[in-house]
Amino acid sequence: MKRFLAVVGLLIIFGSLALTLVMVFSACPARTAPAAEVLEDTRFLLGTVVEVRLYDGGQDIFDPLFEEVRRLESLLSLNIEDSELNRINRAAGRAPVKVSPETFEVIRRGLDYSRLSGGRFDISIGPLIELWHIGYEDARVPGEEEIAAALPLISWTRVKLDEGEQTVFLEEPGMILDLGGIAKGYVADRMAAFLRQGGKDQALLNLGGNVLVVGYKGDGSDFRIGVQDPRDVRGSMVGILTFPGNRSVVSTGAYERFLQVGDRIYHHVLDPSTGYPGENSLLQATIVSEYSVDGDGLSTSVFLLGLEEGLALIESLPGAEAVLVDEDNRVYITSGLFESFTLTNAAYRPGNFAEGPVFPRVP
């Protein structure tokens, strides 16, 4: 039996978000079949490292799989001049743009989460992202007048979709869509579907921090995914999530990508209602869901909504769970994780659950 154990700190940078997780996992092929070699391929796409591990063979699927990722990137990336996303932005205030089904679907899902979060997650946040440019060499704190001028351009309600014509229209000149808060999750889900169509149903995908488990482990044991400590270096954990398979884990936090000016630190998660980095008690929001696109949209939404509203939102949604870490080093979990999350870091305390036999600390 071949086993694999790893601890990896991960960073996503695609458009507007940076996400960090720690993976702790072991994998075994089915005991009823000959042991299969764990196959791995890693390539730089979507502005990050994209890693694929296959546990049921299939070396020949890597090239077409990554080619599909390149195709999706060519549609959705702000960093590719002739992408469909940039065509939409250049036509803002002038004309609708006919797009592919993939681009249309990503924008539709982004608007769903803009609506669900009351606008805290907003795919039209591009003008603010360009002003701050956190994570790039020219990052700066914009002036109040610049922010005031950008805010009227940020409104998900002015993004108009025509399903029949398959078009996207930004109603105001100067509007900019930024799909960085949701595109990685969508691509991860499409990769999983591609693998399943190719007969591969035991895999682990890591798109720079969007971790997606495809299928179940052959020996029936659980996967273990570590949640990054937001106050420590990559690879340090707050706790461990345990589940059998077919799950996505995505985090958004006030770390990894930031701008420091003097003693002041500005993180990258901008609040579209103020134009400044979001301010509440949360340091990190981690979402566990079946689909990675949901984890993307919800992690940002919850991080900006804050502890109470964020917990309430996730508890209201079937199929989604959350681990939240606040500035007082308390960890909160939604009810569906009471038997799946283990607090492992002595620097943190339970927020809404009691430690006991179900929550042993790992030495």
Secondary structure by P-SEA (a helix, b strand, c coil): cbbbbbbbbbbbbcccbbbbbbbbbccccccccccccbbbbbbbcccbbbbbbbccccccaaaaaaaaaaaaaacccccccccaaaaaaaacccbbbbbcaaaaaaaaaaaaaaaaacccccccaaaaaaaccccccccccccaaaaaaaccccccccccccccccccccccccbbbbccccaaaaaaaaaaaaaaaaccccbbbbcccbbbbcccccccbbbbbbbcccccccccccbbbbbcccbbbbbbcccccccccccccccccccccccccccccccccccccccaaaaaaaaaaaaaaccaaaaaaaaacccccbbbbccccbbbbcccccccccccccccccccccccccccccc
